[in-house]
């Protein structure tokens, strides 16, 4: 009976959407690894974005979003190329948008799939006090965003698993 309940926790509508989103990100990575146009390399990115014209910034934002969700995709070389293509101000704006969207997706995946997996494995839910715990956790996220030694995506997944409220997470992430 407990096993059936644990499995039911894993397979709800919100988790199905999160799994579909994760599978979409992984299939895009697989397609990129096996296609002739390598958008995930600086040279391929520069050539591909030039060919797209006005849609180039949207592709760049999408690739940065994907690089936060799927950790092995390097975003720093692409940011350098973007800075050379569009200038530092526009490339910075596009980078902030892509990083923020990617962190929100990673937060959502941690909030849905991560929390469900932990509940299915342990039978317990992680939560913090609304009075102080979320405030301290928000400050911790803000500080770790400023330090380059902490993984951007790992902090996003952990915040989702910890159950930090979305507004506090978004503010701490965006202002850092």
C-alpha positions in Angstrom: 0.0 0.0 0.0 2.8 2.5 0.9 4.7 1.6 -2.3 1.6 2.4 -4.4 1.1 5.7 -2.6 4.8 6.6 -3.2 4.5 5.8 -6.9 1.3 7.8 -7.2 3.1 10.8 -5.7 5.7 10.7 -8.5 3.2 10.5 -11.3 0.9 13.6 -11.1 0.2 16.2 -13.7 2.8 18.7 -12.5 5.5 16.1 -12.5 4.5 14.9 -15.9 4.9 18.5 -17.2 8.3 18.7 -15.5 9.4 15.4 -17.0 8.3 16.5 -20.4 10.3 19.8 -20.0 13.3 17.8 -18.9 13.0 15.4 -21.8 12.7 18.3 -24.2 15.9 19.8 -22.8 17.7 16.5 -23.1 16.5 15.9 -26.6 17.7 19.3 -27.7 21.1 18.5 -26.3 21.1 15.2 -28.1 20.1 16.8 -31.4 22.8 19.4 -31.0 25.5 16.8 -30.3 24.5 14.9 -33.5 23.7 17.8 -35.9 26.1 19.4 -38.4 25.5 22.9 -37.0 27.1 23.0 -33.6 25.3 25.9 -31.8 26.9 24.9 -28.5 30.5 25.8 -29.7 31.6 29.4 -30.1 32.3 29.1 -33.8 29.1 27.2 -34.6 27.1 29.6 -32.5 28.5 32.7 -34.2 27.8 31.2 -37.7 24.3 30.0 -36.7 23.2 33.2 -35.1 24.4 35.3 -38.0 22.3 33.1 -40.3 19.2 33.6 -38.2 19.3 37.4 -38.2 16.7 38.8 -35.9 16.0 35.5 -34.2 19.6 35.2 -33.1 19.1 36.8 -29.7 16.2 34.4 -29.0 18.3 31.4 -29.9 21.1 32.8 -27.6 18.7 33.2 -24.7 17.3 29.7 -25.3 20.8 28.2 -25.3 21.7 30.0 -22.1 18.4 28.8 -20.6 19.3 25.3 -21.6 22.8 25.6 -20.2 21.5 26.3 -16.8 19.1 23.3 -16.9 21.6 20.9 -18.4 24.9 21.6 -16.5 27.6 20.3 -19.0 26.7 23.0 -21.6 29.3 25.7 -21.3 27.8 29.2 -21.3 31.0 31.4 -20.7 32.5 30.9 -24.2 29.1 31.7 -25.7 28.8 34.8 -23.6 32.1 36.0 -24.9 31.1 35.5 -28.5 27.7 37.2 -27.8 29.6 40.2 -26.4 31.7 40.4 -29.6 28.6 40.1 -31.8 26.1 42.4 -30.1 28.2 44.5 -27.7 28.5 44.1 -24.0 25.3 45.8 -23.0 22.9 43.8 -25.3 24.8 40.6 -24.6 24.6 41.2 -20.9 20.8 41.8 -21.1 20.4 38.6 -23.2 22.6 36.7 -20.7 20.6 37.9 -17.7 17.3 36.9 -19.3 18.6 33.5 -20.4 20.2 32.7 -17.0 17.1 33.9 -15.1 14.7 31.8 -17.3 17.0 28.7 -16.9 17.2 29.2 -13.1 13.4 29.3 -13.0 13.1 26.1 -15.0 15.7 24.4 -12.7 13.8 25.7 -9.7 10.6 24.3 -11.1 12.1 20.9 -11.8 13.6 20.7 -8.3 10.3 21.8 -6.8 8.3 19.2 -8.7 10.4 16.2 -9.5 13.0 16.7 -6.7 10.5 17.1 -3.9 8.4 14.2 -5.2 11.4 11.9 -5.5 12.5 12.7 -1.9 9.0 12.2 -0.6 8.7 8.9 -2.5 12.1 7.7 -1.2 11.9 8.9 2.4 8.2 9.6 3.0 9.1 13.1 4.3 8.9 16.6 2.9 11.6 19.3 3.4 10.2 22.7 4.3 11.4 25.8 6.0 9.7 28.2 8.4 7.9 31.0 6.7 9.0 33.5 9.3 12.8 33.1 9.3 13.9 30.1 7.3 12.9 31.4 3.9 14.4 34.8 4.6 17.7 33.2 5.5 17.6 30.8 2.6 16.9 33.8 0.2 19.9 35.6 1.5 22.0 32.5 1.1 20.9 32.2 -2.5 21.7 35.8 -3.1 25.2 35.4 -1.7 25.9 32.2 -3.6 24.8 33.9 -6.8 27.5 36.5 -6.3 30.3 33.8 -5.7 31.4 32.1 -8.9 32.5 28.9 -7.0 28.9 27.7 -6.5 27.0 26.0 -9.4 24.2 28.2 -10.6 22.0 25.3 -11.6 22.7 23.3 -8.4 21.6 26.2 -6.2 18.4 26.5 -8.4 17.6 22.8 -8.0 18.3 22.9 -4.3 16.1 25.9 -3.7 13.2 24.1 -5.5 13.7 21.0 -3.4 13.9 23.0 -0.2 10.5 24.5 -1.1 11.6 28.1 -1.0 8.7 30.3 -2.3 8.9 31.4 -5.9 8.8 35.2 -5.3 11.7 35.0 -2.7 13.7 32.8 -5.0 13.1 35.0 -8.1 14.1 38.2 -6.2 17.2 36.6 -4.7 18.2 35.3 -8.1 17.4 38.3 -10.2 19.1 40.9 -8.0 22.4 38.9 -7.8 
